[in-house]
Amino acid sequence: MSIFDKAKAKAEELLGRAEQVYGESHGDAAATVAGEAHVLEAEAEEEELERQEHRDDDGLAGAR
């Protein structure tokens, strides 16, 4: 849930998008699919990090 985890997920997403664009521009279906997989994996990881972040925030900070 650290900033490094978020940066890693974003870097993975950008790498996937670059690979996807390369595959589309060069007619390489394997690179396109691999890029899409990287993007989806990174987006899922980002969503999980967001859920963890919001789960920890119960709105009672300092009330305990």
C-alpha atoms as an extended CHARMM CRD file, in Angstrom:
* protein
*
        64  EXT
         1         1  MET       CA              0.0000000000        0.0000000000        0.0000000000  PROA      1               0.0000000000
         2         2  SER       CA              3.0120000000        2.2310000000       -0.1060000000  PROA      2               0.0000000000
         3         3  ILE       CA              3.7900000000        4.8520000000       -2.6830000000  PROA      3               0.0000000000
         4         4  PHE       CA              6.2740000000        2.4130000000       -4.1850000000  PROA      4               0.0000000000
         5         5  ASP       CA              3.5440000000       -0.1790000000       -4.7570000000  PROA      5               0.0000000000
         6         6  LYS       CA              1.4260000000        2.4300000000       -6.5070000000  PROA      6               0.0000000000
         7         7  ALA       CA              4.3850000000        3.5550000000       -8.6340000000  PROA      7               0.0000000000
         8         8  LYS       CA              5.1760000000       -0.0530000000       -9.5440000000  PROA      8               0.0000000000
         9         9  ALA       CA              1.5810000000       -0.6770000000      -10.6380000000  PROA      9               0.0000000000
        10        10  LYS       CA              1.5490000000        2.5170000000      -12.7230000000  PROA      10              0.0000000000
        11        11  ALA       CA              4.8900000000        1.6170000000      -14.3560000000  PROA      11              0.0000000000
        12        12  GLU       CA              3.5410000000       -1.8440000000      -15.1900000000  PROA      12              0.0000000000
        13        13  GLU       CA              0.4630000000       -0.2480000000      -16.7550000000  PROA      13              0.0000000000
        14        14  LEU       CA              2.5620000000        2.1250000000      -18.8640000000  PROA      14              0.0000000000
        15        15  LEU       CA              4.8220000000       -0.7180000000      -19.9910000000  PROA      15              0.0000000000
        16        16  GLY       CA              1.7480000000       -2.6920000000      -21.0000000000  PROA      16              0.0000000000
        17        17  ARG       CA              0.3110000000        0.2280000000      -22.9520000000  PROA      17              0.0000000000
        18        18  ALA       CA              3.6170000000        0.7000000000      -24.7860000000  PROA      18              0.0000000000
        19        19  GLU       CA              3.7700000000       -2.9910000000      -25.6360000000  PROA      19              0.0000000000
        20        20  GLN       CA              0.1510000000       -2.9120000000      -26.8000000000  PROA      20              0.0000000000
        21        21  VAL       CA              0.7670000000        0.0890000000      -29.0720000000  PROA      21              0.0000000000
        22        22  TYR       CA              3.8930000000       -1.5500000000      -30.4690000000  PROA      22              0.0000000000
        23        23  GLY       CA              1.9390000000       -4.6900000000      -31.2600000000  PROA      23              0.0000000000
        24        24  GLU       CA             -0.8660000000       -2.7540000000      -32.9300000000  PROA      24              0.0000000000
        25        25  SER       CA              1.4810000000       -0.6370000000      -35.0250000000  PROA      25              0.0000000000
        26        26  HSD       CA              3.6090000000       -3.5810000000      -36.1640000000  PROA      26              0.0000000000
        27        27  GLY       CA              0.7990000000       -6.0870000000      -36.6210000000  PROA      27              0.0000000000
        28        28  ASP       CA              2.1800000000       -8.2680000000      -33.8250000000  PROA      28              0.0000000000
        29        29  ALA       CA             -0.8490000000       -9.9100000000      -32.2020000000  PROA      29              0.0000000000
        30        30  ALA       CA              1.2390000000      -11.5520000000      -29.4710000000  PROA      30              0.0000000000
        31        31  ALA       CA              2.6740000000       -8.2170000000      -28.3290000000  PROA      31              0.0000000000
        32        32  THR       CA             -0.7770000000       -6.6400000000      -28.4120000000  PROA      32              0.0000000000
        33        33  VAL       CA             -2.2510000000       -9.3640000000      -26.2230000000  PROA      33              0.0000000000
        34        34  ALA       CA              0.7170000000       -9.3350000000      -23.8400000000  PROA      34              0.0000000000
        35        35  GLY       CA              0.4000000000       -5.5670000000      -23.5250000000  PROA      35              0.0000000000
        36        36  GLU       CA             -3.3000000000       -5.8060000000      -22.7800000000  PROA      36              0.0000000000
        37        37  ALA       CA             -2.5440000000       -8.4310000000      -20.1200000000  PROA      37              0.0000000000
        38        38  HSD       CA              0.0180000000       -6.1470000000      -18.4570000000  PROA      38              0.0000000000
        39        39  VAL       CA             -2.4680000000       -3.2740000000      -18.4560000000  PROA      39              0.0000000000
        40        40  LEU       CA             -5.2530000000       -5.3650000000      -16.9400000000  PROA      40              0.0000000000
        41        41  GLU       CA             -2.9400000000       -6.8180000000      -14.3120000000  PROA      41              0.0000000000
        42        42  ALA       CA             -1.6940000000       -3.3720000000      -13.3180000000  PROA      42              0.0000000000
        43        43  GLU       CA             -5.2130000000       -1.9350000000      -13.1610000000  PROA      43              0.0000000000
        44        44  ALA       CA             -6.3170000000       -4.8060000000      -10.9240000000  PROA      44              0.0000000000
        45        45  GLU       CA             -3.3360000000       -4.2240000000       -8.6650000000  PROA      45              0.0000000000
        46        46  GLU       CA             -4.1290000000       -0.5030000000       -8.4530000000  PROA      46              0.0000000000
        47        47  GLU       CA             -7.7570000000       -1.2720000000       -7.5620000000  PROA      47              0.0000000000
        48        48  GLU       CA             -6.6150000000       -3.6770000000       -4.8390000000  PROA      48              0.0000000000
        49        49  LEU       CA             -4.3040000000       -1.0190000000       -3.4020000000  PROA      49              0.0000000000
        50        50  GLU       CA             -7.1760000000        1.4680000000       -3.4070000000  PROA      50              0.0000000000
        51        51  ARG       CA             -9.4390000000       -1.0200000000       -1.6070000000  PROA      51              0.0000000000
        52        52  GLN       CA             -6.7700000000       -1.6580000000        1.0150000000  PROA      52              0.0000000000
        53        53  GLU       CA             -6.2730000000        2.0550000000        1.4770000000  PROA      53              0.0000000000
        54        54  HSD       CA             -9.9890000000        2.7120000000        1.9660000000  PROA      54              0.0000000000
        55        55  ARG       CA            -10.4470000000       -0.3360000000        4.1920000000  PROA      55              0.0000000000
        56        56  ASP       CA             -7.8730000000        1.0610000000        6.6140000000  PROA      56              0.0000000000
        57        57  ASP       CA             -9.6930000000        4.3890000000        6.7340000000  PROA      57              0.0000000000
        58        58  ASP       CA            -12.7260000000        3.8450000000        8.9270000000  PROA      58              0.0000000000
        59        59  GLY       CA            -13.2920000000        7.5480000000        9.5420000000  PROA      59              0.0000000000
        60        60  LEU       CA            -12.4870000000        7.2530000000       13.2300000000  PROA      60              0.0000000000
        61        61  ALA       CA             -8.9480000000        8.5490000000       13.1740000000  PROA      61              0.0000000000
        62        62  GLY       CA             -8.0570000000        9.7480000000       16.6460000000  PROA      62              0.0000000000
        63        63  ALA       CA            -11.3770000000        8.6020000000       18.1540000000  PROA      63              0.0000000000
        64        64  ARG       CA             -9.8890000000        5.5080000000       19.7560000000  PROA      64              0.0000000000
